[in-house]
Amino acid sequence: MCIDWLNAGVQLRQLEEMGINYLHWDVIDGRFAPDFTMGSSIIEKFRAVSRLPSDYHLMVEEPSRLFDAFEISPGDIFTIHQECCRNLHRDLIQLRRKGARVGVALSPATPIETLDYIIEDIDVIVVMTVNPGYKGQKLVPQTLKKIERLRKMIEDMRLNISITVDGNVSFDHVPDMVAAGANILVGGSSGLFRKDMSLQDSVKRLRESIVAGIGREQTV
């Protein structure tokens, strides 16, 4: 939702050339979270421009009704919100059968204990460090502690689960996020798509911030 829509094709190719790992697609229905974003038909047109795998993030009520609308390719991640599903376990099984790597997103006020009975069935946990919806929000500082607790839980259980951080992924916050245990960062308006610098410069700054966080991670 943060890309320059008038230059989307150019920016998507640039991101691929610069070694970005995923294209993150926010799908918002205006009910679970404020704002509306792109639907499946627009995303498919963008996907045709890049060979990068997709990271679908559905911020919608009852996301299972939309699963068949999206084309899932090998390596794609499909994330749904714990707060949106009547039967989270069933929805995760359905996504797995479609060939996706499956993720569960937690809003800032959602406790990690909600994952207790499905954590072994997922590949990714998305920690929302802002409330779902509009771009440009401030970081909810308590979510950094949530990342730390999740990383410890994953390591104690010896699971292979990635922790994604979504929300105010800025140059200042990235070191703290990485040091806390995040290993996937969603670039948005506060870091990757800044109006005051080029994509090349913002990617360089973000990578420098990641390195700073990795150095701190080994000392905490």
KEKOL-451038 format. One line per field, with one value per residue (C-alpha): residue number from 1; x, y, z. Coordinates in nm, 3 decimals, always signed. Last residue first. Example, Ala and Ser with C-alpha at 12.3 -4.5 7.8 and 13.67 -1.06 7.14 Angstrom:
# residues 2
n	(2; 1) $
u	(+1.367; +1.230) $
v	(-0.106; -0.450) $
w	(+0.714; +0.780) $
This chain:
# residues 220
n	(220; 219; 218; 217; 216; 215; 214; 213; 212; 211; 210; 209; 208; 207; 206; 205; 204; 203; 202; 201; 200; 199; 198; 197; 196; 195; 194; 193; 192; 191; 190; 189; 188; 187; 186; 185; 184; 183; 182; 181; 180; 179; 178; 177; 176; 175; 174; 173; 172; 171; 170; 169; 168; 167; 166; 165; 164; 163; 162; 161; 160; 159; 158; 157; 156; 155; 154; 153; 152; 151; 150; 149; 148; 147; 146; 145; 144; 143; 142; 141; 140; 139; 138; 137; 136; 135; 134; 133; 132; 131; 130; 129; 128; 127; 126; 125; 124; 123; 122; 121; 120; 119; 118; 117; 116; 115; 114; 113; 112; 111; 110; 109; 108; 107; 106; 105; 104; 103; 102; 101; 100; 99; 98; 97; 96; 95; 94; 93; 92; 91; 90; 89; 88; 87; 86; 85; 84; 83; 82; 81; 80; 79; 78; 77; 76; 75; 74; 73; 72; 71; 70; 69; 68; 67; 66; 65; 64; 63; 62; 61; 60; 59; 58; 57; 56; 55; 54; 53; 52; 51; 50; 49; 48; 47; 46; 45; 44; 43; 42; 41; 40; 39; 38; 37; 36; 35; 34; 33; 32; 31; 30; 29; 28; 27; 26; 25; 24; 23; 22; 21; 20; 19; 18; 17; 16; 15; 14; 13; 12; 11; 10; 9; 8; 7; 6; 5; 4; 3; 2; 1) $
u	(+2.150; +2.501; +2.452; +2.137; +2.324; +2.541; +2.239; +2.059; +2.340; +2.348; +1.974; +2.016; +2.283; +2.047; +1.772; +2.003; +2.106; +1.745; +1.651; +1.931; +1.841; +1.471; +1.550; +1.519; +1.286; +0.956; +1.033; +0.921; +1.160; +1.167; +0.874; +0.643; +0.666; +0.915; +0.798; +1.085; +1.156; +1.403; +1.267; +1.439; +1.449; +1.783; +1.620; +1.333; +1.559; +1.797; +1.497; +1.344; +1.566; +1.585; +1.208; +0.987; +0.685; +0.454; +0.496; +0.754; +0.789; +0.905; +1.005; +0.922; +1.145; +1.055; +1.291; +1.024; +1.260; +1.375; +1.021; +0.918; +1.230; +1.165; +0.801; +0.893; +1.143; +0.893; +0.630; +0.882; +0.917; +0.537; +0.532; +0.669; +0.358; +0.534; +0.381; +0.145; +0.243; +0.023; -0.343; -0.492; -0.382; -0.259; +0.115; +0.392; +0.197; +0.393; +0.358; +0.425; +0.547; +0.565; +0.253; +0.112; +0.332; +0.202; -0.162; -0.257; -0.054; -0.093; -0.352; -0.092; +0.093; -0.144; -0.338; -0.308; -0.058; -0.238; -0.116; -0.067; -0.067; +0.136; +0.116; +0.362; +0.128; +0.060; -0.320; -0.335; -0.147; -0.408; -0.693; -0.506; -0.453; -0.824; -0.923; -0.691; -0.818; -1.185; -1.389; -1.104; -1.049; -0.858; -0.596; -0.517; -0.426; -0.091; -0.023; +0.344; +0.448; +0.742; +0.573; +0.295; -0.045; -0.296; -0.546; -0.926; -0.955; -0.856; -1.110; -1.392; -1.128; -1.046; -1.347; -1.309; -1.016; -0.658; -0.513; -0.135; -0.008; +0.370; +0.447; +0.750; +0.970; +0.948; +0.827; +0.608; +0.337; +0.289; +0.165; -0.117; -0.203; -0.217; -0.471; -0.700; -0.663; -0.779; -0.589; -0.641; -0.924; -0.885; -0.984; -0.918; -1.144; -1.415; -1.242; -1.153; -0.773; -0.538; -0.176; +0.061; +0.424; +0.661; +0.930; +1.309; +1.444; +1.769; +1.826; +1.728; +1.393; +1.323; +1.413; +1.174; +0.891; +0.979; +0.961; +0.629; +0.482; +0.566; +0.222; +0.132; +0.433; +0.445; +0.307; +0.000) $
v	(-0.929; -0.922; -1.128; -0.939; -0.608; -0.693; -0.824; -0.496; -0.286; -0.512; -0.458; -0.080; -0.088; -0.293; -0.037; +0.249; +0.075; -0.007; +0.359; +0.482; +0.253; +0.330; +0.700; +0.947; +1.211; +1.045; +0.735; +0.397; +0.162; +0.316; +0.506; +0.455; +0.077; -0.209; -0.530; -0.685; -1.059; -1.195; -1.050; -1.157; -0.864; -0.749; -0.734; -0.518; -0.291; -0.238; -0.173; +0.103; +0.398; +0.316; +0.275; -0.034; +0.161; -0.142; -0.506; -0.729; -1.085; -1.368; -1.682; -2.026; -2.334; -2.479; -2.594; -2.551; -2.340; -2.153; -2.068; -1.962; -1.747; -1.574; -1.519; -1.360; -1.125; -1.024; -0.951; -0.732; -0.527; -0.501; -0.293; +0.004; +0.054; +0.213; +0.531; +0.518; +0.618; +0.373; +0.323; -0.008; -0.267; -0.126; -0.071; -0.316; -0.598; -0.913; -1.152; -1.514; -1.733; -2.104; -2.230; -2.563; -2.606; -2.274; -2.384; -2.471; -2.212; -1.932; -1.736; -1.730; -1.463; -1.199; -0.973; -0.603; -0.515; -0.712; -1.067; -1.208; -1.580; -1.721; -2.007; -2.109; -2.167; -2.483; -2.472; -2.753; -2.531; -2.260; -2.497; -2.628; -2.272; -2.194; -2.503; -2.407; -2.048; -2.138; -1.823; -1.621; -1.245; -1.197; -1.455; -1.251; -1.420; -1.454; -1.624; -1.665; -1.755; -1.991; -2.200; -1.997; -1.899; -1.727; -1.535; -1.534; -1.889; -1.777; -1.492; -1.652; -1.793; -1.439; -1.416; -1.043; -0.888; -0.784; -1.037; -1.016; -1.184; -1.226; -1.286; -1.453; -1.237; -1.295; -0.942; -0.759; -1.027; -0.995; -0.638; -0.755; -1.032; -0.779; -0.569; -0.868; -0.987; -0.665; -0.351; -0.146; -0.013; +0.188; +0.105; -0.246; -0.545; -0.374; -0.162; -0.474; -0.456; -0.661; -0.562; -0.721; -0.777; -0.851; -1.080; -1.122; -0.782; -0.837; -0.493; -0.608; -0.733; -0.403; -0.212; -0.423; -0.353; +0.018; +0.048; -0.133; +0.069; +0.411; +0.575; +0.360; +0.473; +0.185; +0.226; +0.000) $
w	(+2.479; +2.327; +2.011; +1.920; +1.936; +1.636; +1.448; +1.516; +1.370; +1.063; +1.018; +1.043; +0.771; +0.556; +0.610; +0.512; +0.188; +0.104; +0.163; -0.062; -0.350; -0.315; -0.350; -0.065; +0.082; -0.011; +0.190; +0.060; +0.241; +0.588; +0.736; +0.436; +0.442; +0.446; +0.610; +0.804; +0.826; +1.083; +1.406; +1.730; +1.973; +1.829; +1.485; +1.607; +1.813; +1.519; +1.288; +1.503; +1.407; +1.036; +1.031; +1.023; +1.148; +1.126; +1.026; +1.194; +1.071; +1.295; +1.107; +1.243; +1.241; +1.580; +1.853; +2.124; +2.338; +2.028; +1.920; +2.270; +2.311; +1.978; +2.073; +2.404; +2.239; +1.970; +2.237; +2.421; +2.104; +2.089; +2.407; +2.211; +1.991; +1.693; +1.552; +1.256; +0.901; +0.714; +0.802; +0.901; +1.152; +1.486; +1.493; +1.584; +1.423; +1.495; +1.203; +1.295; +1.008; +0.926; +1.104; +1.225; +1.533; +1.669; +1.645; +2.003; +2.192; +1.937; +2.139; +2.418; +2.219; +2.352; +2.112; +2.205; +1.929; +1.655; +1.595; +1.246; +1.165; +0.880; +0.633; +0.363; +0.075; -0.125; -0.147; +0.109; +0.353; +0.308; +0.394; +0.698; +0.821; +0.779; +0.978; +1.263; +1.271; +1.303; +1.354; +1.208; +1.219; +1.548; +1.459; +1.152; +0.824; +0.651; +0.317; +0.229; -0.128; -0.181; -0.450; -0.617; -0.478; -0.705; -0.497; -0.523; -0.385; -0.035; -0.022; +0.180; +0.415; +0.531; +0.765; +0.832; +0.647; +0.717; +0.473; +0.443; +0.126; +0.103; -0.263; -0.417; -0.642; -1.017; -1.084; -1.339; -1.357; -0.983; -1.031; -1.258; -1.011; -0.728; -0.916; -0.969; -0.606; -0.445; -0.352; -0.038; +0.176; +0.495; +0.852; +0.985; +1.040; +0.835; +0.570; +0.369; +0.382; +0.160; +0.220; -0.032; +0.067; -0.222; -0.089; -0.065; -0.174; -0.363; -0.514; -0.864; -0.734; -0.561; -0.878; -1.086; -0.843; -0.841; -1.220; -1.241; -0.955; -1.096; -1.078; -0.777; -0.576; -0.327; +0.024; +0.000) $
